[in-house]
Amino acid sequence: ENTLDAFNEALKQGFSLELDVQKSNDDILVINHDTNLKRQYCIDKDLTSLPYDKLRQIGLPKLSDVLASFQNLYNNQLVLAMHVKDEKQGDIIPLLANTLEEIHLYNNYFLFDLTMDGAKKVKDINPNLRIGLSVGEKRYFDSIYLWEDVRDCEEMDVIWWDEWHS
């Protein structure tokens, strides 16, 4: 789960990727689903409180390493869907936007689970970055919208249909 080896193998087999982007306390973008490390690593700490060298020791990959693999292994039909786990996590949006601007694969990735304010921040930094607003049957979180709320949103490039329980 969430290892560079797993991502590489999925890409080699022709699968697109969905991954969760978070930030270490020294501003390194890392990939991990849970903010707390207890479930996967038996460490009861939030990854946001640790520097990247500690996270690397337990196996968390940097986003830049996954992006490098994606560039080397994608075939123009694969997509990289990046879940921004907590856009209020300091300066994660500018860090992410600047990192993605460097790879210029605008049609092959998008960010999702942003609030509309977060989507606007991303588009203000770089209008070429693609945004997928999350749409569900209810407003389960601040970043999950009803279709009626977002269908005319100018910042939305992709619809991420998510959070359907019935």
NORWOGI-V134571 format. One record per residue. SS is DSSP state (~ for helix, > for strand, _ for the rest). PHI is phi in degrees with one decimal (* if undefined). Layout:
ss & phi
SS & PHI
SS & PHI
//
This chain:
ss & phi
_ & *
_ & 57.2
_ & -109.3
~ & -61.9
~ & -60.9
~ & -64.3
~ & -63.6
~ & -61.4
~ & -64.3
~ & -60.6
~ & -64.2
~ & -60.0
_ & -86.3
_ & 88.8
_ & -93.3
_ & -74.0
> & -120.9
> & -120.5
> & -143.2
> & -111.6
> & -101.0
> & -135.2
> & -127.9
_ & -72.8
_ & -74.1
_ & -108.0
_ & 65.6
_ & -101.9
> & -79.1
> & -125.3
> & -111.8
_ & -168.0
_ & -69.6
_ & -89.8
_ & -72.1
> & -80.5
_ & -91.0
~ & -64.7
~ & -60.0
~ & -90.4
~ & -119.3
_ & 59.3
_ & -120.8
_ & -86.4
_ & -142.6
> & -80.2
~ & -63.6
~ & -68.5
~ & -95.8
_ & -114.2
_ & -75.8
~ & -61.1
~ & -60.1
~ & -71.5
~ & -67.3
~ & -63.4
~ & -61.2
~ & -94.9
_ & 110.3
_ & -73.7
_ & -82.0
> & -78.8
~ & -57.9
~ & -60.9
~ & -70.0
~ & -66.9
~ & -63.6
~ & -63.0
~ & -63.2
~ & -59.7
~ & -61.6
~ & -77.2
~ & -114.5
_ & -75.7
_ & -124.7
_ & 70.4
_ & -111.7
_ & -82.7
_ & -127.1
> & -113.9
> & -97.2
> & -110.6
> & -82.2
> & -82.3
_ & -66.1
_ & -152.6
_ & -67.2
_ & -84.2
_ & -75.8
_ & 61.3
_ & -100.9
~ & -62.9
~ & -65.7
~ & -62.5
~ & -59.9
~ & -65.3
~ & -61.9
~ & -66.6
~ & -64.1
~ & -71.4
~ & -61.2
_ & -70.8
_ & -98.4
_ & 53.8
_ & -111.5
~ & -56.8
~ & -84.8
~ & -111.3
> & -150.0
> & -153.7
> & -98.7
> & -141.5
_ & 67.5
_ & -91.4
_ & -75.6
~ & -62.6
~ & -64.1
~ & -63.9
~ & -61.7
~ & -64.2
~ & -59.3
~ & -61.5
~ & -66.3
~ & -67.5
~ & -72.2
_ & -154.1
_ & -65.8
_ & -79.0
_ & -71.5
_ & -94.3
> & -118.7
> & -114.9
> & -78.7
> & -85.8
> & -122.2
_ & -137.9
_ & -77.3
_ & -143.0
_ & -86.3
_ & -68.1
_ & -140.0
_ & -60.9
_ & -101.3
> & -109.5
> & -113.2
_ & -82.5
~ & -54.0
~ & -61.0
~ & -74.9
~ & -121.5
_ & -59.6
_ & -107.2
_ & -70.7
_ & -70.1
_ & -79.1
_ & -86.5
_ & -106.8
> & -137.7
> & -102.4
> & -105.7
> & -74.9
_ & -147.0
_ & 61.9
_ & -113.7
_ & -110.9
_ & -117.8
//
